[in-house]
Amino acid sequence: MFETVKYEVANGVAWITLNRPDKLNAFTEQLNKEVQQSIKQASGDKEVRCLVITGEGRAFCSGQDLQGVNEDMDHGEVLRRFYNPMVLELHKCKKPVIAAVNGVAAGAGMSLALACDFRLLSDKASFLEAFIHVGLVPDAGNLYFLPKLIGHAKAMELAVLGEKVNAQEAKELGLATKVIPMEKWQDEITAFAERLASMPTAAIAIIKKNLKASWESTLEESLERDAQGQRLAGLTLDHKEGVSAFMQKRRPVFQGK
């Protein structure tokens, strides 16, 4: 179905693997489109309760494939046609999304990771705001997500200085949920993803929605949104199961309904 992306579903998890390892999974128009399409497919699949985005080979994503860049191209139009739709598809996904950053995430590859809900890094991974090194500015939502994660001042440092951030530094900055040794990589990524896939999916969707809205809301608006969201969560089967399991002193078995 896809040529530049591997897509598979197992145990409630959709695995989306950028698959241009010989080019360090650098973005092309086709890869942009197929990442967008695969996210949309996973979002609409009732069997999927968590998404993992990762890279084939030794890189997560090295950013734009510079072989496709020429001096006559309109960079803004490229963003509008290919990158922005991909990021917006990811941003509107109601299910938890993990960036499994197995290697370098540079330029728009870093932007892709920033747009995810969780970033699990291998101990060989790194982030790089590569844009400044070719006289460009961070794009694909990079400067929207980055300061929300690490604050304005540190985001300015990364974007302007363009210095590589290794996995441990990313963890200290708050960019990484956890750092995983490569020898345990697949087992720990799978365990984390399947844990999310077994949780109350509807509640997670409401948490994501309310967190995003909180940045541009008053306290009163946030309190009302809490009430609306809690009403919806209270009507789910997972809420009933959670209460029942608590009363019976057993582990709940959530169905994502």
N, C-alpha and C positions, 0 to 999 in steps of 0.2 A: 504493500500500500504506500509506504514512504520509501524514499531513496536515500535521504540524508539523515534520517532519524530511525532508530530502532524503537518499536513500541510493543510492549507486552503488559498483560495484566495477570497478577498472581496474588491470591489471598487478600483481595480488596485493594491492592496497590497497583497503580499504573506506573510503569517504568518507561520514561522517555529519555533515550540516550542519543545525544548528538553524535553523529557517526561520520565524521570526516577526520579520522585520526591522523592521516598523512598530512593534513593541513592544521593540526592542533584544534580541530573542530571550529575553524574560523567561519564566520557567518557569510553566507551568500544569500541572494534573494530567495533561492529555493529553500535553504535551511530556515530562514526567517518564516517563510510560509508554512513549512512543515512543522515547526515547533508550535506555531499558532494553531494549526489544524489539530495537532495531537493533544494540545491542552484542551481545545474545544471538545474533542472526542471524549477525553477522560472526564471532563466536567459534566457531560450529558449521559454518562454511563452509570446507571444505578448500582452496578456492582463495584464501582470504584469509590473508595472512601478516603484515599490519600494519593498524592502524586509525588513522584521522585523525578527530578531532572538532573542528569549527570552527563559525563562525557566519555566517549570511547577512547582507550589508549591512555597516554600520559598527561593529557590536558583536559580541563573542563571546557573552556572556550577561550581562544586567544583574541576574540573580537572580530572586527570586520576583516574579511579576506582582502588584502590590499591589492591583489592581482585584479580585482574587479573595480579598482578606483582609477579614475582618470581626471585630468585637470579640467575637463569640460562638464563633469557631472555636477548636479545640484544636490549637495549633501542634505539639504533640508527636505527636498522632495523624496530622497531615499528613505529618510526617517519617517516621513508621513505615510509612505506607501508600504513599507516593510517592517521597520522596527516598532513604530508606535502601535500598529494593530496587534503585534505579538505581545507587547508589554500590557496593553489594555486587556487582552484576552486572559492573560495571567492574573492581572489585578482583580478582575471580576470573578475569578474562580472562587466558589464558596467552600471548596474542600481544602484541607491543609496541603501546602506544597513545600517540599523539601528540595533545596539545592544541595546535591551531593557533590561537593567540589573536590574532585579527585586529584587535580593538578592546578596549573595556572588558570586564573580567571582574570583576563585582562580586557580593558576597554569595554565594549558592549557585552562581553562575557561576564565581566564584573557586574554590569548593570542588570543582566539577567538574574544573577545570584541575589542581588540586593532586592529584587522584586518578589522573591520567594518569602515564605513565612519562616522557614528555618534554614540555616546554613550549617551543614555538617562538613567539616574539612578533614581531609587526610593530613597527616603530618608532613606530606610533600607538597601540599597546596599553597597557593599564594594569591594575593590580590594585587592588581596593578592598574592605576588610573593612567593608562597609556596615551590618552588623547593629547595631553600637553606636549608630548614628545614629537608629534607630527603637526603641531600648531592648531589643534582642534580643542573643542570643549566637551566635557562629559555629556553623554546623551542617553537616549532610551530610558528616561526616568531616573538616571543615576543621581542627579542633584536633587531630585524629589525625595528619594528613599534614603540616601546616605546621611544627611544631617538629622533625619528622624531617628536613625540608628545610633549615631555616634556624636551628634551635636555639631553646631555650625563651625566652630573653630577647627576641630579636627578634620571635618569634611573639607574645609578650605585647604588645610595642609596636604591632604591626600590628593586633591584635585589639581592643585597648583604645582606642588613639588614633584608629583609623579613618582614617588619612591615605592619600591616593592614592599608589601606587607606580608610577612610570612604567617604561617598558620597560628603559631603561638601569639604573635602580636595581634592578629585578628581576633583571637579569643579575648585578649586583654582589652581590646577596644570595644568589644561587644558586637563585632561583626560575625562571630562564629558561635553557634549553639554549643558545639563541642568539637574537639580535635581527636581524630581516631588514627591509631597506628595502621599503616598499610596492611600489615599482616592480619589485622582484625577487620579490615575495611568492609568487605561485603557482608559479613555476619552482623556487624553493628548497624550498618545502614538498613539492612533488612529488618532487624529487630525494632529499630526506631520507627520505621515506616509502618510495620505491621501493628505496632502499639497504637499509633495514631489511627490506623484503619479500624481498630477495635473500639475506639472511643465514640462518644455520642456525637455523630456527624452534624446533626442539626444545631446543637449547641455551639460547636466549633464555628459553623457558618455565621451564627449570630455574633459570636465573639469577634470574628474577623471584621464583620460589617461595622460593629460598634467602635472597635478600635480605630478603624480608618476614619470614621465620621468624627471621632473625638477631637481631632486636630483642628477642626473648623467649627466647633460647637461651643455653646455656652454651657455652664453647669446645668441650667434648667433643661436645656435640650437633651443633654446627656442623661439626666435623670429620667426624663420621659422615654427616651430610647431604651433605657434599662427596663422600664416597666413594660414596654411593648415587647421587647425581646424575651423577657422572663415569662410573659404570658404565653408566647409561642412555644418556648422551651418546656413550659409546664404541661403543655398538651401532648408532648411526644411520648411514644411508647418507651423510649430510653429513660425518660424521667421516672415513669412508673416502675420500670425495671430497677433503676437505681435505688429508689425508696424501698422496694420490696427486698432487694438484696441486703440493704442496710438493716432492715428489720429482722431478716433471717440470718444475719451474720455470715454472709457468703459473698463471693466476688460477683459483681454484676456482669451480665453478658449483653452487651449493647448490640443492637441491630442496625443502628444508623437510621432509625425511623421515629 
